Amino acid sequence: MKERIAHIARQLMKKRQPLKKQLRDLLKEKDFEKIVEVATERNRALSVLVSLTYNADKQIAWRAVEAMGMAAERIARDDPPYVRDHLRKLYWLLSEESGGVCWRAPEAMAEIVRRTGDLYSDYVPIVVSLIYEMAEEDLELFRASILRAIGLLAQQAGEHGEKVLPLVKNSLLNSEPQVRGMAVWCLGQLGKGGIFANRPNLLQDDGSVDYYENRSLDRTTVGRLAQQCVKQQPTD
């Protein structure tokens, strides 16, 4: 009986604690299912997850992006307009006018769109086109995020993905290893990873890359990502 009372007390305290702390703790625990549950009760969770993409702990920030997509997918079943409004806000947060530029907004939009089928398919070209529509001085800050966003939307991108292929390939020459790594990963998602078999410079590229997979953030290299793509896909 005492254990039951203690459990109920802990649950009540969780409900009373600030939403941001609750979600941050759940991200640390990788309890994405609970985050979705919280989001169905409090739609504001989507905005709080946006704020957590700024977290100094990169693992929390990357998980917040994935969790946002999962939460939005569930909320969209009952309130599609709310999620569409959230997508508009994310797009606005790409601009300086917003007063709080969200560096992970491209990935966040992509996560939501890829999980909701045709519901927000009009955002596919919007996200993909960022790589050529964004001003060059801004693009340098967003490029890695946009490349990951394009990769996330690979299955839905279609002709839009084909259109940006030259720009994605050009990113393989970027001086930043994170950009080169995301370009490699993106091309692999687009089914073009076989090209790396003839690119020894990339296969041996030891540039360090933050790589998020299976709800965990690890460090890898551009070369390892390229080698993985070659193993998974035939040479073009």
Protein Blocks (a to p, Z undefined) as FASTA:
>chain_A
ZZmmmmmmmmmmmmmpcfklmmmmmmmnopaklmmmmmmmmmmlmmmmmmmmmpmblmlm
mmmmmmmmmmmmmmmmmmmmlmmmmmmmmmmmmpmklopacfklmmmmmmmmmmnojmlm
mmmmmmmmmmmmpcfklmmmmmmmmmmmmmmmmmmnmmmmmmmmmmmmmmmmpmblklmm
mmmmmmmmnopmmmmmmmmklmmmcbdcdddeehiacdddfklmmmmmmmmpccZZ
